[in-house]
Amino acid sequence: MTLFILTVVLLALTVLGYRLGRGRALAVVEGHPRQLHSLPSYHGYWVALWCGLPALAVISAWLAFEPALLHALVLAALPAELQALSDERLALVYNEVRNVARHGHPASSAAVAEAARHYASLRQILFISVATGALALAVAGLAHARARITVSLRTRNRVETIIRVFLIAASLVAILTTVGIVLSLLFESIRFFQAVSIWEFLFGTSWSPQMAIRSDQVGSSGAFGAVPLFAGTLLIAGIAMIVAVPLGLLSAVYMSEYAAPKFRAIAKPLLEVLAGIPTVVYGFFAALTVAPFLRDAGSAIGLSVASESALAAGLVMGIMIIPFVSSLADDVITAVPQSLREGSYGLGATKSETITQVVLPAALPGIVGGVLLAASRAIGETMIVVMAAGLAANLTANPLEAVTTVTTQIVTLLVGDQEFDSPKTLAAFALGLVLFTVTLALNVVALSIVNRYREKYD
């Protein structure tokens, strides 16, 4: 029996529990459900939960603790000469044992082959034990819950309490994930700032994170001034927003207020297709088409345009994020009550005056949300910048030169085998913390704007 088959069997038992619980509730009142405190379906849900939840808890615990348990049991059964190895080599031996047992890789020694057979045997025994226990709990829970069904049993209250607990748990997962991300960034950033001055990082103008890791290596002492990265990020994101916001907002106004229904039904899906194109395709387009075109056009009028420029990356990124602005703006403009438009027309306003003075102010919170989403996407984009703007950390406001961004440098610093006790690698976490802080500040500012203008139309 595999985990998939066990899951299917448990799901079938859960469905059976629902049917038996519902049937038991109707049988108790002899087919008159009005006599029950709760609807028959709630009794079915009650039995199904008793059937599925205990088994789910057992399987979840097994999935969580099986790797550690197998690791301990297999290592304890290894020969003495293997147990005497260092922790690093012992970890390699265990990985080989696991690969031999799970994937049939050839064993390097008889001891490894024997350990692999022991691993497979233990894994099978543990799974059979867990499957038996889960099925036994499911059947016992089904029988127990079904036997407790009475006329006055408040199954609706109990089922809704369980659902409320699940909803709270789902909310906590999102919150705890955010907390974990912040703490991981914070702890590693503190380690970085113990080696590099925070003043140098935030206000230094030279970025060259290459360092000699060992004493016998020749390398730079490293320069961690991140101002060129911040400037490049703002420059490319600013160009993208200059392209995306006007085009996206104007297209949303046209499709929601002026376009015929047939044209809107075709144009809006076509526009939203842009959001589904992989960013690497945009990167190829920027590197192979837009950047050479800008270079040749600049040469024709006497301008020096780099082969990889902020302008090329910003233009293509702006095209990419147009749907984020236009789609959300179109939805919120369409959602503006028709009574506001009719009131404006009744006062003698023209269509353009109604749009600019009534519709757009009323839809401003949603428009700001769409612009903020587009700005976040522009700040966090990596592939287009790598392929069209380059990796040069130049401190410049000239969009015709090559620049780099925070996200691009984070990827560059963490590519390959890295040691997480080097300032070069830890710099990626400091950059991530700054990016997180800036994004949070943008959200706070946008929320204040939304709240300020929303009050006028509540």
Secondary structure, DSSP 8 states (H G I E B T S, - for coil): --HHHHHHHHHHHHHHHHHHHHHHHHHHTTT-GGGSSS-HHHHHHHHHHHHHHHHHHHHHHHHHHHHHHHHHHHHHTS-HHHHTS-HHHHHHHHHHHHHHHHH----SSHHHHHHHHHHHHHHHHHHHHHHHHHHHHHHHHHHHHHHT--TT--HHHHHHHHHHHHHHHHHHHHHHHHHHHHHHHHHHHHHHHHHS-HHHHHH---EE-----STTS-----EE--HHHHHHHHHHHHHHHHHHHHHHHHHHHIIIIIS-HHHHHHHHHHHHGGGGS-HHHHHHHIIIIIHHHHHHHHHHTT----SS-HHHHHHHHHHHHHHHHHHHHHHHHHTS-HHHHHHHHHTT--HHHHIIIIIHHHTHHHHHHHHHHHHHHHHH--HHHHHHT-S-------TTS----HHHHHHHHHSSS--TTSHHHHHHHHHHHHHHHHHHHHHHHHHHHHHHHHTTT-
